[in-house]
Amino acid sequence: MAQREDEKIALIRTAILELKQIACYGKQLPREFCPHILGTKEGVWRALVWQFDGQSEHGGLPSWRGFNLFDLDDVTLRDGEWHRGWGTGRRKQHLIDVIDTVVDPAHAAEIRETSPPHIPRLVPARRGLRR
């Protein structure tokens, strides 16, 4: 049975408030992340997260990601190291226009003058899209 949206919202809200990790599948790929902001964009529930492990369709990891909660499956709350993430102050906050829950600033992203290089990571190519 598919997980209801209100269950996903509650789990992500708890992860933000209690500094827990989330493990789930997003667009059928395994994802591991620490959510930093939960809210909506044009009425659709979304989360801004620091994805530190799993797989990604776009770019290397770790990195900031914005997820539509509708696209997440098997969302599980778990203990583990809280990943603050880092950035130059230009995170993808435009992905959320109404904030529901945000991480305590003491545990928010570390702002740096420049971003360290991404750790090289192999991301499986999607078949049939490149010619």
N, C-alpha and C positions, 0 to 999 in steps of 0.2 A: 504494500500500500504506500502511495506517495506521501511524503511528509507535507503537512499543511503549512501554509505561509506563516500563520501565527506562531507555530512551533519554531520555525526558523528565526523569526524576529526575536522571540524570547531567548533562544540559545545565543544569538549574536549579541543581544543586549547584555546578557549575563557575562559573556566573554569579555566585553568591554569593561563592565563595572568591576569584575573580579580578576581581570588580567589573565584570562585563560586563552588557550589556543582553540582553533577550529580546524577539524579535518572534515573534508567533504569531497564531493565530485562537482565540478563545474564544467558544463558542456562535455560531460563524460570523461574528463581528465581529473586525476587525483590532485587535490589542492590542500596545502597546509598553510594557515595564515593566522595572524593576529589582527582582529578587526579594530579600527580606530574610530570610525564614525559610522553611525547607522542613521538612516533617514530616508527621505523620498525625493524623487525627481519626477515632476509632473504626475504625482500620485503613485508612482511605482517604487516599491521598497528596494533600497540599494545599500550597499556597504562599501566603504573605502577601507582597504585592508593592506597590510604589509605581508605579501606572500613570500614566505621564506623557503618553501620546499614544495615538491610535487611537480606538476608539469604545467606548461603554458603554451598557448597558441601563438603568442606574440612576445618576442624578446626573452632575455635571460632572467634568471632569478638570482638573488632576491630582488623584488621590485614592488612598487605600489600598483595595486589593481583596484578597479571598481567593478563590483559584481551586482547584477540584478538578482535579487533573492529567488526569483522564479527559476533562474538557471542553475541553482544549487540543489544538489540531491544528497541524501544521507548525511546531513549536517550533524556533527558530533562535537560536543564540548569536551576538552581534555586539559589536564595539567601539563605544564611544560614551561620552558623559558619564555618570558614575554619579550617579543622582538619589537623594539621601538621603531625600527626603520630609520632612515636618514633622508635628507633632502636639502635642497637649496631654498626652501620656502615656497616652492611652486608645486605643491601636491595637486592631485586631481580633485580638489574640493568642489569644482564646478559640476561634478557628477551627482551632487546632492544639493537640493535647494531648500529643503526643510529638514533640520537636524532633530533627531529624536534622542540619541545618546552619543556622547563623545568621551573619549578616554581622558582620564585625569591628566592635566598638562605636565605633571611630574613624570609621566610615563609616555608622553607623546614623542613624536619624531625628533631626532637630533638634527638641528639645523647646522649645515656646514657651508663654507664658502664655495667649495666645489664638491661634486659628487665623486666618490671613489669609483674606480672602474668596476663594471659588473664582473662577477665571477663567471668565467666562461662555462657554459652549460649547454649540453646538446639538447635541442628541442626537436622532437620528431617532426619531420616535414609532413605536411598534409598532402595526401596524394591527389593528383588531378587538378591542382590549382596553379602549378607552375609549368610553364612551357619553355 
